[in-house]
Amino acid sequence: QLQLVESGGALVQSGGSLRLSCAVSGFTSDYYDIGWFRQAPGKEREGVSCISSSGGSTNYADSVKGRFTISRDNAKNTVYLQLKSLKPEDTAVYYCNVVWGAVTYWGKGTLVTVSS
């Protein structure tokens, strides 16, 4: 069974940086796109970024363009999300996500808190 484990969340000051990781296990294929989502307190979960299986195609929400960078290392079965120039409104639990066939997989999330 595919499992996703996020890590790297922390408390940082506004303007700071973090690198989040999503470790993928239990999956023999590299042919999956993977996405990062976030959910702020009292708000709905929203898409942040996604990356294709090869890493050749990436997309970002307008709110994070130019500040966040998604990448993947298929040899390590890990996807990264580099967060820079963090703002208090980036505070949220960040989740990674894989959709494989009819099944959607989520990790348990990692908390990013940005203080002003």
N, C-alpha and C positions, 0 to 999 in steps of 0.2 A: 504494500500500500504506500502510495506517495505521501511523504511528510515534508512539511515546510517549517523551518525554524528560523525565526528572525532574531537578530541581535544587533547591538551597537547603539541602542537608544540611551539617552542620558539627559541630564539637565545642563543646558548651555546658555550663555548670555547671547543677547541679540547681536547679530553680526558674526557669530561663531560658526563652526563647521562640525560635521559628524559624518561618519561613514556607516551606513547600515548594511548588514549582510543578511542574505536569505540562503540558508543551506537546504538543498534538496536531496532527499534520500528515498530509497525504495522505488526508484524509477530507472529503468534500463535505457530509456531513450533520451537523446538530447534534443529531439525534435518537438520542442514545446516552447511556445511563447510564455513569457512570465511578466507579471505586472506588479506594481506597487500601488497600494491604496492607503488612505489614511482616514481616521475618524476622530474628529475633535469632540470635546465634551458637548453634548446637547445637539450635535449635528449629524447629518447622514454621512455614511462612508462615501468617499470620493476617490476617483482615479487620479493618480499622480503621474505615473510613467509606466511605459511597457517597453519590452525589448523582444525582438524576434529570436527564434531558435539559434540562428547563426550569429546574432549580435549585430547584424548589418543594418537593421532598421530599428529606430527608437522613436518614441513619441512622449510628449510631455504636456501636462496641463498648463494653461497659460499662466497660472499663478506661480509656477515654479520654473518656467523656461529661463535659461540663462543662469540659474542658481543651482539646480540639481542635475546630476549626471548619472544615468543608469549604465551599467556594464555587466558583463557576465564572464565567468571563467568555467567553461564546460568541463575542463579537466578536473576542476575542484567541485563541480556541481553546485556552484555558488553564484548568486546574483548580488550585485552591490548597488547601493544608491548613495552617491556622494551628495551631501547637503552642504551648501555654502551660503553665506550671507543670510543666515537664518533670522527669521522674524518671529515675534510672539504669535502671530497667526499661523505659524507652522506647527504650533503645539498640537500634538495628536498622537494616537496610537497608529503606528505604521504596520501594515500587513503586506505580505506577498501572496500572490494568487496565481494559480495555474488552472486553466480549463482544459480538460482532456476528455474528449467525447462529450458525454452527457453529464460528467461529474466536474464540479468546481471544488478545488482544494484551497484551503486557507491555512495560514499559520496562526499562531496565537497572538502575534503582534509584539512590537517593541515600542516603548513609550519615549517620545521625544518631547521635552519641555524646554521652551525657549523663554528666558526671563528678559524683561525689558530693562 
